[in-house]
Amino acid sequence: MNRLLLGLLLCLSFWSHTTLASLLAIDYGTDWIKASLMSPGVPFDVLLNRDSKRKIQSSVGWKKEDRLFGSDAFNIAGRYPTDTFSALKYLHGAPFDSPTVSFYTSLSTADLAKTSRGTVAARRSDGSEWSVEELIAMQLGYVRDLAESAVNGEKVTDVILTVPPYFTQHERDAVIDAVEIAGMRTLALVHDGSSVAINYAMTRTFSDVPEHHIIYDAGASAIRATIASFSSVDSKSKNAGTSINIAGVGFERQVGGNELDRRLREILIKDFARKHKQDVRSDKRALAKLWKEANRVKTILSANADAVASVESLTNDIDYRSKVTRAEFESACRDLTGRFAKPIFDALANADMTLDNITSVILTGGSSRTPMVQAAVTAAVGKARIAQNVNADEASVLGAALHGAGLSRQFKTKDIRLTDIGPYDIQVSYIAEAKNENSKPRTINTLVFPAGSKAGSRKTLTFKRKDDFNVKLTYRSPPVPGYPSDILEAEIKGIPEALKNLTDLGAVDPVVKATVVLSESGFVSVQDPVAFGEIKDDSLSGKLKGLFGGSGSSSEETTADKETLARSESSSVPSSSQEPSATPEKKPAKKDNTIPLELKINLASVPPMSVAEKRAARDRLIAIDRLEAAKHAREEARNSLEGYLYRVRDLLEDGASDSPFVKCSQEKERQAMQKKLQEGFAWLSEHGDDASTKDFIEQRSALEVMEKPIIHRYQEIEEFPKALNTSQMWNWSTRLFITEAKANLTASQDSDIPPRYTKEEIESLEKTLKEHERWMNEMVEKQKSVEMNEDPILESSVLREKVKPLETQLQKLLKKKAPRIPKKSGTASSTTAASSGTGGSKSGGGSSSPSSSSSSSSSSQGHDEL
C-alpha cells in the first residue's frame, strides 16, 4: 500500500495535543506480532521493534534469569526448550483437556499445566507456572513499551486488537484478560479479515452497487475467508464514505503454516532416524532446533525446488544435514489440499453467494505465499480472481488502527462504516414454568442469533413468568471440539414482587422482558430485565384510545409456548467502543408500567479470570518488571563504571605533554588519580559480581571528583575568551551609546526640545560602565598569571554574571520611548521649526528626535551583533 497516501488520508482532529490520547493497534498472530500507533505527531505506520524490524515474533522466554522477547526469545529455544513459549494463540481460553491443547503439544516443547479454572499454564524449568494470559500479557506489555518509547514516554493505555472471526466468547475473554493484566484497556476487538477489508477500502472508492471480495487469510494457525461487500455511502457528497458489510465467513482451525512446519519437521525427524538410527522425539532441545530449521526450509521451498536442512550438534554431538525437495514436502501435505480452499466455499454458503458474485480473492497472511496453498486457491476460484494488492503481513494491523481511530472519535479518518457478523448459532435456554406439581421439567431452546447475525444487534425476549428463573446463553453446537457450548447463565430475580406491584397499579397480564445483545466485539450478554404490563386507563380519553386502536402487548405476542417465550424483536444498535451495561439507565417511578428486575450473571464452565486473579497476575508482572528494571540499572551502572575506568586509564597512559588532559592537570593530581584508578579496577574485580547499583555509582563518583577540576580548567580555557569578548562588546556598545546620548542631550537643550535621556540617566549608566571596566581589567590581569593546570581566578560564569547589570541598564534606556515634541501654532511654529532645522544643520547635532533615533538605532545594532 502507498503509505504516503494513507498518511495524507489520515489527519488529526483540531483538538490540542494534550487532549489526544495515543491508540495502540495490535495484530497478535500465532507466529508474529504487528503493531501500529496512532498518536499526534507520530507518522502513521507499523511500529518498529528495538532492532528496527517491522514485526515481532510471538515468543517470550527466559535465558536463566533474563527474560527475553521476540526473536531473542525464539532463538534460545534450542538451548532452553522448556523456558521458551511461542504460538500461545492456540491456547487462548482453551480447556486443558481439549484436542487443541493436545495439538499444541505436538508442536511445542513447552511443559503445560492445568490452572484452577481448567485452562492452560506453562511450567518453567525452575517450577514456576505462568498462565497463558500472563505470558501473552508480558508480550503485550513489551509492545506497549515500544509504543511509549515512540512517543517519548507518554503513557499508552488504549488498545484495539485483531482476533480471528472463529474465536469463541471464552477465547475473546482470554484476550481481554491478557490486555488488562498488561495494564491496558481494550477499546474493541475486530476480526482480522474485517480489518484487512478496512485497509483495502482506505485508498479506494466504490459505487452505490455493492462490490464483493473475499479476504483469504492464510495464517500460521488457521485459514479463514471473509466475504466483504463494499459500497459507497452518500456517493453524491464530496465527503463520500464507504460501507463495508461482512456477508459471510469460513475457516479451518489448525490448518495453517504451523501444520506445514510440523509435517516438514516430521520429514526431518524420520530422515535423521534413518541415517543415524536414533529417534529424537524425546529430546526437547533437538525438537526445538528442528522446528526452527523446518520453518527456514519451508520458506526456501516457497521459491525453490529443493533446500538443504542443516543443524549443528542436533543431538549427542551429531551434526545433521539433509536435502529436502518441494515435491517430497507437498506429498506429505497432500491430504490438506482440499482444506486450503474449503473456507472460501463455507464463506460463500454462509453469505448465500456463488463465485459469480465475487470480484476478487485478496490473499493475505504469511502462509498465502506457500505455493501449495496458492495452487489450491487458484484451482478453486480461478487465476483471474486472485489479487495480491494488500500487504500480506501488515494490512490487518493498519486496518485495525484505522478502525480504532474511528471508534475513539479523537482522530479524523475517511468515513468507513463496518458491519460485522457472528459466526455461530447462539440460543437462549431455560426451563419452562411447571403447570402443576406433576409436570416434568421442560427445557426451551430458542435461537436468538443465527450464524451470520449482525454484530451490534439486540433482541428483546418476552416471558410469561410468575417466579424467578434462569436464562442460559449457549452455542447451539460445540464451536470447537472439546470446548464447552455454554456461554453464561443469567439469574432474573424479584419477579413475584414486581408483577404484584404492576397488578396493583392496574396492569393486565404483566410479563417479563430481557434484552440479549451481540456486541460489536462479538460478546453476547443478557441485559435490562424488567417486569412490564399495560396499565388500564379508565379515563374517557383512555377508553376512546382503546376503542379506536390503542395498542396492547398481548395482541402483538406470538405464543410458541404460553408459559415461556412469547415474542422476540430484533433491532440494530449504533457502533460503540464500550460493552453495554447490564444496569438500566433509569429507575422507573411507581406510576411507570416497567419495573427493573435483579440480574445476576454466572460465568460459564471456562470463566474469564476474576478481578482478584487479574490483580494478582498484574502484581506478578509488575514485580518481575521492577526486578528486571533494577537489574538493568545495575548492569548499566557497572558498564558505566567499567567504561569510565578504561577511559581514565587511557588519559593517564597517553601522557603526551601536548594533550589537553596533561596540560590542564598537575603531576600530583595525575598520581592521585592513578592510585584511585588501580583501586577501582581491583574493587571491580573483587566485588563487581556482588555489588549493588549504589556501590558502582559511588566508585565512579570518587574518581569523577578527582577529574572534575581538570575538566573544569579545560572548559574554562575554551569558554573564557567567549565570555570576555561578550563583556567587551557590551562595554563598547555602552560607550558608543553614551557618546551619542550626550550629543543628543546638548542638541536638545539648544533647540528647546525635550531630551530622550536625562542627564542623570546618562551619568548613572556611565558610572556602571566605569565600575565594570575597572573590575574587569583588574580581574583579567590577575587571570593572565594563572597557568593552564591551575584553577582560574576569574571564571567565565562570573564574567557573564558581572556584565548583566550593565546590559540590563543599557537595554532599559534603549527601550525608552522618545518624548513628544509640543506643537506650535501659526507662523511662529513654522519659524521655530525652520530655525531649529537650520541650527541643527550648522551645529551638526540635528534635532532631538532624529538624534535620539540615531543613537537608539546605533546602539541596538551593536547589541544585535552580540
N, C-alpha and C positions, 0 to 999 in steps of 0.2 A: 504494500500500500504506500501511496505517496504521503509520507509523514508530514512534509511541509504543508500540503494541502489540508491534511487533517488538523494540524496545529492552527491553521488560519480559520478553519471552521469552528474550532473551539475557542471561545473568548470568555473571559471572566466577566462577571456582572459588575455593576458600578459601585458595589459595596466597598468599604475600606478594607485594607488587608487585615486589620485586627479583628474583623467580624467573620472573616472567611476561614473555616477550618479545613484542614487537609483531608483528603479522602484517599484511602488505600484500596486498590483492587487487587485481589489475589486469585490466580488460577492455580489451585493446588492439585497437581496431577500426580499420578502414581509414580512416575519417574522424575518429573521436573516440576519446579515451581516457577511461575512467571508472575511478576507484579508490575503494577503501574500506579504512579502517584499523581493525584490531581491536587495542585496547590498553587496559590498565586505566586507568580514569578518563577515557577519551575516549568521548563518545557515539557509538554505532554508527550511521554514516550514510555518505553519499558524501563523499569528500574534496574540499574546495574548492581551487581554484587561487588564485593571488595576487590575482586580480580578483574573488574570491568567486563564481566560476562553478562549476557542478556537473559540467562536462565540459570536456575539454581537446582542442583539435584535434590530430590526429596529424601534426604538422608540426615540422620543425626546419630552421633556415635561418641564413644569415649576411647581415647588413647591413654590408658591408665587413668589418671585423674583429670586429663584435659578433655573437655567436651568440644566436639568439632561439628561443623555443619557443612551441607552441600557436598561438593566434590572431595573436600578434605575428609569428610566422614566416609563417603562411599569408597575412597581409595584405600582405607585402612581395614576394610572388611576381610581381606585375606590374612591379616595378622590378628585381628580381633573380631572373629566372626560372631561371637555372642554378645559383643558390645556395640555392634553397628546395626542400625534399624532403618530399613528402606521399604518402599512400596506399602506404607501403612494405610493408604487409602482403601485397600481391601478390607481393613478391619474396622472401619467406621461403624460403630453401633452393631457389630456382628456378634451374635451369640457364640459363646466359646465352643459349643458342641456342634456348630453348623458346618456344612460342607465347605463354605467359604474359607473358614479357618484351616480346614484340612488342606484345601488347595494352596493356601498361603504357605503352609509348612513345606509343601513340595517345591516352593520357590526359594524360600528364605532359610537362613541358618540360625535365625533368632530362636531363643528359648522362650516359649509363651507360657503364661499362667492365667488362671481364671480369677476375675475380680468378684467382689461381693455382690455386684449387680448382675453377674453372669456374663459379662463382656470379657474383653481380652486385655491383658497386661503383658509387658515384656520384662523378662528377668535378666539382669546383667550378671556378669561373671562374679561380681562381688556379693551377689544375693539380693541386691536391691531391686524392687519392682516398680515399674512406671506404667501407668495406664496408657492406652493408645491416645486418649485425649491429651494427656500430659506431654507425650512425645511430640504430637503434632503441634501442641501449643508452643513448645520450645522452638519449632521451626517457624511458626507464625511470628513469634517474638523476635527471632533473628531477622525476618523480613521487615518487621516494624522498625527495628534498629537501623536497618539500611535506609528506610524511608526517612526516619528522623535525622539521619546524617545528611540526607539530601536537602533538608530544609533547616539546616544549621541548628539542630537540637530541638526544634519545635515539636511538641507532643502530637503524635498521630494516634487517634483512638477509633475513628470511624472506618469500617472496612466492609466491602462487598465481596462476596466470594462466589465463584462458579461451582456448581455441583452438577453431576450427571442427571438427566431427567428421570432415570430409574431409581434414584435414591428414595428410600422409604422414609417415613417420618422418624424412625429410630436413627437412621443414618444422618438425617438433617439435624436432629437433636444433638448428635455427637459433634457435628461441625460447629454448631453454636456454642456448645460447652468448651470446645478447644479454643475458640476465639475469646471467650470470657476468661478462661484460665490464663490466656496470654495477656490479659489486661486491656482488651479492646472491646468494642461493641459492634454488633452486626447491623449494618444498615439494611441489607437484604441479601437473599440468596438468588442467584439467577442461573438458569440452565445453560450449560456450556454451548449447546447448539444455538440457543436463542441469542447469546452474547456474540457469537460469530455472525449471526444474521444482522445484529445491530451494527457491527463493524463493517459488514458488507454494504449496508444501506447508508453509511455515513457520507460517502463520497459519490453517491448515485441518486438519480431522480427516477421516479416511476410515474406511470399514468394512472388514471382512475380505474383502469381494468386490472384486476389483481394478476400478479406475475408470480408463479410458484417455482420455488427452488428447493432442492434437497441439500441440507448441510450434512455431509458424510464425515463423521469424526472417528477416525481410527486411532485410538489411544493405546496406552501401554496395558491397561487392564480390561478394556472393553471396546466394543464398536457400537456407535449409535448413529441413527439417521433422524434428522429433524426436517419436516416439511414446513417451510416458511413462505407465507403469502405476502408479497409486497405490493402496496398501492399508495397512491398519493392522497394526502389529506389537504383539503382546500387548494386544489390544483390551480385555481384561477388567482390565488393570492400570491403576492411577492414572497411571503414567508411560508410557502407551502411546506408541509411536513410529510412524514412517511409513516404509514401504518403497517406494522408487522403482526400478522396473525399466525400463530403456530397452529397448523392444521392437523398434524399427526407426528407421532414419534415411534421409533422402533429401536431395539437394542439387543445385543448379545453380550451378556456379562461373562467375563473370564475368557473371552476370545479376543485377544489383543496382542500387543507386542511382547508382553511378558510370557505369554503361552508359546510364542515363537522362540523366544530365548530359552525357555525351559526345554523345548524339544531339540534345539540345537545343542544345548548342554548335554542332553542325553546321548546325542551322537558322539560327542567328545568323550563322555564317560565310558561308553561301550568301546570306543576306539582305543582308549587308554588301557582298558581291561584286556582287550585282545592283544595289544602289543606288550604289556608289562605284567599280565596275569595278576592284576590287583584291582579290587573294587574300591573306589574312593568315596562311595556314598556315605560311609561312616566318618569320613574325615571332613569336618566342617570348614576347615581352612581351605582344603582343596576344592570343596564345592563352591565356596565364595570366590576363589580365584577363577574357576571355570565359568561361573556366572558372569563375571566381568568380561572374560575373554569371549564368551558366546555373544554378548551384546556387541562387542567390537567386530567380530567376524560377520555377524548379521548385517551390520552397516556396510561392510565391504562388499558383501554378496548382493546388496541392493544395486550396485553399479558394476559388478564384475561376475564372471562365470565361476570363479573359484577364489579361495582365500586360504591363507596359512594361519593356523592357530598355534600359538607359542606361549608356553607358561614355564618360567624357570622355577625349579625346585617345587614342582606341584605337590608331591608327597614323597617322603622318605628320600629326599635329595635327588629325585628323578626329574630331569628336565623333559617336558613334554612338547612335542612338535608334530603337527599333522596337517594335511591338506584336506579342505572341505570344499565340495563343489555345490553350486546352486541347485543343480538337479537332485543331488542327494538330500539337501535341505528341504526342497519343495516336495519331494517324495514322502518325507517324514511328516509333512503337514497337509497331505492331500485330502484327508478327511475334513479339514477345516474350510475348504474352498467354498462349499455351499453356504457355510455360516457367515462368510465375509459379506455376502450380498443380502442375506436374509433380513437385516434391519431395514433395508430400503423397502422391501415388499411389505414388511409389517407396518411401516410408517404409512405407506400408500393405502393399505387396508384400513388403518386407523383413521385416515383422513377421507376415506371413501373416494379415492382418486386412482387414476392409472398413470402409467408413464407418459401417455399422450398429454397430460396436464402439466408436465414438468418441463421447465425451460432449461435448467442445467442441474448437474450434480456437483456441488462445490466440495472439493477434497480438503480436509484439514486434519490435524493430528499427525504426530511423528510417524506412526505406522502406515500412513497413507502413501509413504514413499516406497514401501516394500513392493517389489514387482508382483508377487503373487496376489497381494491384496488389490493392487491396481488392475491386474488382469481379471480378477473375479468381478470387480465393479464394472469394468468396461464391458465384459461379456454380458452383464445383466442389464445395463442401461444403454449401451452403445457408445462408441468413442465420441460421437458428435456432442453428447450431453456432458462429457467430463470437463470440468472447469477447475483451474488451479489459480484463481485470481484473488486469493487472500493469503496472508502469511500463515502457513500451516501451524507454526509454533506460537504466534503472538496475537492472532486475530481474536481469540476468545478473551484474553485479559484486557485488550484495548476496548473491545465491545463492552465488557463488564464495567470498565472505568467510565465509559460514556453513559451507560445506563445508570450507574450510581450518581454521576454528576447531575443527571436529570431528576433523580429522586431526591437529592439533597436540596435542590432549589437554590443552591448558592452559586451555581455556575450557569452560564447561558450556553446551550448547545443547540444543535439542529433538533427540530421538533420530531422525535421518533417515538411513536406510541406502540408499546409492545403488549400483546395479549397472548399469554402462555396457557398451557393446559396441564392437567394432571394425568399421569399415565395409568393409574389403577382404578378399578371399581371400588368405591367406598360405600359402605352401607351402615345403616343405623339398626341396632339390635336391642330389643327389650322384651321383657316378659309381660304377656298380656294380663290384664287385671282379671282375677278369677270371678266367674259369675256366681258361683256358690262354693260351699266348703268342699264338695266332692270333685270340683273341676280339676283336671290335670293341667299343670303349668304349660303354657304355650309360648314359644319364643317367636316374636315377629321380626323378620328381617326385611328392611326396606332400602332399596338402592337410592342413595341421595346424590352421589356424584359419580356417574358412569365415567369410565376411561375416556379422556378427551374433553372433560368438563373444563370450562374456562377458569383459570386462576383468578381469584378475586370475586368468586360467586358466593351468594348466600342463599340458604333455603330455610324458610320458616316452617317448622313442623307443628301441627296442632294435635293434641292428645285429649281424649275424653277420659280423664283420670280423677279418682277421688282420693287416692292416697299417694304418699311419697313413692318414687320409683327411680330406677337406674336406667341410663341410656348408654349403650356401648357404641363406639365407632370402631369398625373393623374393616379390613380388606376382605372383599368377597372371597378371594382365594389367596393363599400364601404368595406374596410378591417374589420371594426368593426361597428356594428350598432350605429348610431349617430355620427360617425366620418366623416369628410369630405373626399371626394375622391381626391380633387385637392392637388397637392404637391407644385408646383411652376409655375410661368409664366415667360418666358424669352422674353424680347423685343430685337429684332435684328434690328439695325438701321444703316443708311449710305449705304443702298443697291443701290439706283439710281446712286449716285456719283461713287461708286466702279465699278458698271457694265459699266458705261460710260468710266472710265479710262481703263478698260480691253479692251473694244471695240476699243478705240483709239489706243491701243497697238497691235491690230490685233487679239484679241481673238474671237473665234467663239462660239456662243451660251453660254455665261458665265452663271454660276449658283451660287447658294448659298449653302454652306455646313456648317453643325454644328455637333458637337460630343456630344452624350449622354453617360454618364458614370455611371455605377453602381459600387460604390467603395467597397473596402474590408470590410468597416464598415457598409455597407448596405445603404449608401446615394446615391441618384440619382441626377444628375446635368446636365446642359447644358453648354458646353464649346467650346471655339475656333471657333466662327462663322467667316466664310471667304467668300469672293467672289472669284470664281475660273473660269478660262477659258483657253482652249488650244489656244496658240498663233501660228498662221501660220508661218512656216519657209520657205521663198521664195528662200533660197539658194539651190544649187544643191544637197548638202548632205541632206537637209531637204526634198526636193522633192523625192529623192530616198528612204528616210526613210518612207515617206508616201506611196510610191508606193509598197514597199516590207513589208508592215505590221506595219507601225507606229501606235501607239495606240492613241485613242481619247476617251474622256469620254462619248461622245454621243452614241458611239456604244455599250458601256457596260451598259447603263442605262435601267432600266425597267420602263415603264411609266404607273403605275397603275392610275395615274391622271397627265395629261401632265402639268397642271398648278402648281402642288404641288410636292408631294414626287416622286422621280424618282428612287432612289436606297438606299439600306441600306446595310452596310458592317459590319460584326462583327469580332472582334478580341480580344484576351486576352491581358491583361497588367500585368506586374510584380506586386507582392505584395508590398504595400507601406504603411508606417505608417501615411502618410500625405494625406489629401484630395487634389486632383489635383487642380491647379489654373485655373481660368477661363480666365486668360490673356495669349495670345500667347507668347511663349518664344522668338520668333524672329519676328521683324517687317520687312516684305519683302521690298526690293527696288522696284523701278518702273518697272524695267525690268522683275521682277518675275510675274508669272501668278496667284498669290494668294495675295489678299488684305484683311487684317483683318477688321472685322466689329465691330461696337459698340454693347456691350452686357449689358443689364440691367436686373437684377433679381428682380422680385416682389414676395414676400413671400406669402404663402398660407393663407387660412382663419384661420388657427390656427398657426400663425407665431411663430418662436422662439423668445426669448427675444432679444430686440435690445441692441446694445453696451451700450447705455445710461442706459437702465433698468438694465443690468447686473452690470454696475459700481455702480449704486445706491444701488442695493441689496448687492453688495460686501462691500460697505461702511457701510451699516446697520449691517452686520455681524461683520465687524472689530470693529465697535463702541461697540457692545454688548460684543465682546471678550475682549476689553480693560476694560470695566466696570467690567466684571467678574474677570479679572486678578487683577484689583485694589482691588476688594472686597476680593479675595483670599489672596492678600498680606496683607490687613488689618487684616483679620482673623488670618493669620499666626503670624503677629506681636502681636496681642492680646494674642493668645495662648502662644507665646514665653514669653511674659511678665508675664503672669499668672503662667506658669510653673516655671519661674525663681524666682518669689516671693516665691513660695512654697518651692523651693529648698533652698533658703537662710534662710527661716524660719526654716527649718529642721536643718540646720547647727547651727543656733543660739540657738535653743531649745535643741539640743543634749547636749551641754555644758560639755561633758566629758573632763576631763583635759588631757587625753592622745590622744584626737582626733587631727589630723593634723591641722584642722581649728583653734582650740583653741591654740595649740602650736605656730602657726605662726601668731597669731593676738594678739593685745593688748586690754585691757578691754575698754579703751576709744573708740577704733575703733569698737568694737562689740556694744557698746551702741549707737554710731552714726548710725551704720547700722540698729540697731533695730528700732530707731526712723524713719529712712528713709523707712524702710520696712512697718511700720504701715501707714505712709503717702501714700505709694504706694498702699496698699490694699484699703485704704479709697478713693483714687483717682479712682481706677479701679471700685469700687462700684458705685461711683457717676457719673463718666464720661465715663465709659467703652463702653456704647452703642452709644455714640455720638462722641467719639474721633477719630482722624484721624490716619493713619498709622504712620505718623511722631511723633504724640504725644506718641504712645505706645513705639516707639523706643527711644524717649528721656527719658521716665520714666525708662526704663530698663538701659539706659546708665548711668543715675545718680547714680544708685545703683552699677553698674558694676565698676565705677570709684573708689568707696569705697572698693570694694572687690579685685580689681586688685593688690594692693601692697601685700595683704595676699597670693594670688595665686602665685605671683612672688617669694615671700620668699620660699614657699613650693617647687616651681620648682627649685629654686637655691639650695636648700638643696639636691635635687636629682641630679642636673646637675654638681654642683661644684666639687665633687670628680672625676667625669669622666674627666672634663677639666683639673683638677690638675694632674691627672695621665698621661694624654696625654702630658702635658708640661714637666713633669719629665722624661718621656720616651724620648722626644726629647733631653733633656739635657744629659741624659745617652748616647744616640746614638752619640751625638756630641762629648762628651768626649772620647768615645771609638775610634771614627774616628780620632780625633786629636792625640791621643796616637800612633796609628798605622801610621798615616801620618808623624809624626815626626821621627819615627823609619825608615821609608822608605826613608825619606829625608837624614838621616845620612848615610844609606846604599848606596844610590845613589852617594853621594859625595865621599865615599870611593872607589867606583868602576868606577868612571868617567862616569856613565850612567845618562842621563838627568832625573831629578826628575819629577814625575807626578804632584805634587803640589808644588808650590813655597813657600818659607818661608813667604812671605808677605800674601799669601792666608791663610795659616795656622794661622798666628798671627791675621789676621782680623776675622777669624771665632772664634778663642779663645776669642777675645775681645767681640764679640757679645754674646757668651755663658756666659761669666762672668757677663756682664751687665744684661742679662736676669735672671740669677740665683740670682743676688743680688736684683733685683727688685722683683722677685717672692717670695723670702724668707722674704723680708721685708713686702710685702702685705699679705702674708699668716699668718704671725704672728699677724698682725692687725686684720685679719678676725677671728682669733681664739677667740678674745674677744667679738665678736658680738653674741648676743642672737638669738634664733630662731625666735622671734617675732619682730626683728629689721631688718631694711633694710641692705643688705650685703654691706660691704665696697668694696670687690673685687668680681666682678661678673664673671660667667663662660664665658660670651661672651668676656669680656676684657682679660681673660686668653688666650682664643683661638686667639684673635687678636694679643696679645703681642708676642706669640711664632712664628707667621708667618715669621718675618724676619729671625729668626734662621733657621726655616725649609727651607725657600727659599734658603738661602746661602749654607746650607748643601747639598741640592738637586742639586744645580748647580755644586758643586765640585764632587759629586758622578757621575754626567753625563759627566764629563770632560774625554776626551779620553787620554789614555796613550801615551807619546811621542814615536816616532820610534827610535829604537836602531841603530846607524850607523854601517854598515858592514865594517869589516877589512879584507884585502886580505892576502893569504899565511899563513905561519907558525905563523906569529905574531898574526894574528886573532885568530888562534886556541889556541895559548898560552895564549893570553889575556882572552879568554873565559874560559879556564880551570882554570887560576889563579883566575878569578872572581868567578867562581863556588866554588873553594876551600876556597877562602877568605870568601865568603858568608857563607859557612858551619861552618867555625871556629868562625866567629863573631856572628852567629845566626841571622844575619839580612837578609840573602838571597839577590838575585839580585833585582834591582829596579823594574823591570816589575812584577815579581810574588808578591813581597811585596805589590805593588800598587793594584794588582788584589785582593790580600787577604784582603787588607784594604777596598776596594770598596765592595767586597762581604760581608764582615762582617757588614759594615755599612748598606748596602742595606738590609741585613737580619734583622737587628734591626729595620729598617724603615718598612719593610713589617709586622713585628709583631705588629706594632702600629695599 
